[in-house]
Amino acid sequence: MISVISLISDSDYRRGQLRLALPFCCECGDGLPDQLSLHVKSGCVWIGKYVKGSFCIEGLEVMMKYYQLKPYYLAKLHYVGGDAFSVTFYTPYAIELKFPIVTDFLSSGGECAAVQVDRLCCTFNYNAKSNFVGLFNLQIQSHHLTDKPYTKVLCNYACYELGLTNSIKYIRPGFEDSEWKIKLKWVDGQALLSKNWLNFVQSAEVVPGDIVTICSTLTAFKFKAAIFDRKIVYEEALGADVSGNNTSWENFFKVSTFDSLDAAELELPRVFKNNYGYTLGDILHIELGSGYSTNFKIVLQPRRFMV
């Protein structure tokens, strides 16, 4: 069985399509019929149109609304044969999608604003591609969102982790393509953030209960923000099965980069790590396909997944 990975871009989301990898289309595309059936674990079957010239499956707008898919969600398609694919979806948290029960799905969804797409991109990159760049987890409280000239958001420990001292006058948090310049005001050793902090979190639609993971960059005092919405934070606190599979296991993925290959280590995605990391033994056995398997060592504090 051949598997294909399709990362949903902003344009794919707006067009209601999944793009197939060119090597798969070159190998199997000529044998695919114009109408394809996508079989989801929940038992639903969705019909899409295969467009050979653009190497994509179109006509999936209703499916995307039903499962509340957005840019930087990922679809894993297993080609069963004929017109059939079995499909698994993954969230920007790099874990398998928990299928929602949608009662009014036709009114859900809609286009994402550019800053929301950027937010999803940054969250995807943090969970799926980056390793050990998270500096501090800030759980948003109501008093962080006050409409004041300056607001106390960062505790002294957060400032220490971020390398902030009273000589620092500005920080620049943001996502992949957008950032906000926030002035710091130091009062009795405490860092207060200017009103542009509120503009940042409101633009990102951050609400109380969300967690903002502040990540390092190569530029001093410029930080990227990966945002975990309060629903998944609440499920983590309950120790819930966020995979939606009614099993004790949760599927996740991680992208190998040149940096991770050079370091020979990978960081587990946060949600999987928090729910299952401390139940794993010291050695993790992984089947890589074609009969090949290998062992990885689990290292605590920080929790790491390395060769």
C-alpha positions, 0 to 999 in steps of 0.5 A: 500500500502506498502512502501520500502526505498532503499538507493543506496550504492556505490556497488548498484550504480555500479551494477545498482540495488535497494536493498529491505528491508528484512522484505518486502521481507519476507512478499511479496517476494514469491509473486513477479514475476521475472520481476518487473515494476517501475513506475516513476512520469514522466510517464516512466516505467522501467523493472527490475529483482527481485533476490530473493536470494539477495533481490534486483531489478537488471538491472537498470543501464540505469534508474540510468544513465537516472536520474543521480542517484548516491550513497546516493540517495534514492528510495522510492518504493510503492508496488502497487501489482502484478509486479508494484511499483511506485518510487520516488527518493530523493537526498543527500539533502534529497529532492525529485529529480527534474527529469532532461531532459537528451539528451545524457544519455547513456554517462552520469553517470559512476563510482564515485571515492572514494572521491566523494562517501565520499562527497555524504555520508557526504552531505547525513548525514548532510541533512538527519540525522544530526541536528544543526551541521552546523557552517558556510556556505562558498560560493566558489569564484574563489579567494578561488581556487588560486594555492598559498602557502597560500590563504585567504578563511575564514573571521574573522567571519568564524574563530569566528564561527569555534572557530579558534584563532591565537594559532591554527596551523592546521585544518582538514576538510574532509568527513566521511572517508577522511580528509586533514590536512591544516596548518594555517598561521596568518597574521595581525589577518587573517587566511590563509590556506596552499596549501592543501586546494586546494588539498581538494577542487579539490579532492572534485571537488568543483567549484565556486558557490558551498557552503561548509557547515562546520560542527562540530565534536567531535574532536577539529578543525576537521570539516566535509564538506557538499557540495551544488552544484552551480545549487541548490544554484542558484535555491534557490536564484531564489526561484525555485521549486526544487522538479520538481512536478509543485506544491507549495510543495516539499517533503523531508525526515528526519531520526530520530536518538537517539539524535534527539529523545532524544532532541525531535527536528529535523532540516529541510533540508537546501533546504526545509528550505530556500525555504519554511521555512519562509512560514510555520506557528508556528504550523505544523500539520503532518499526521503519518499514520493509522489515527494518527496525531500530531502537531510540533512547528516551532522555528525561529533562528535557524529554527527548527522543534521540538515536 
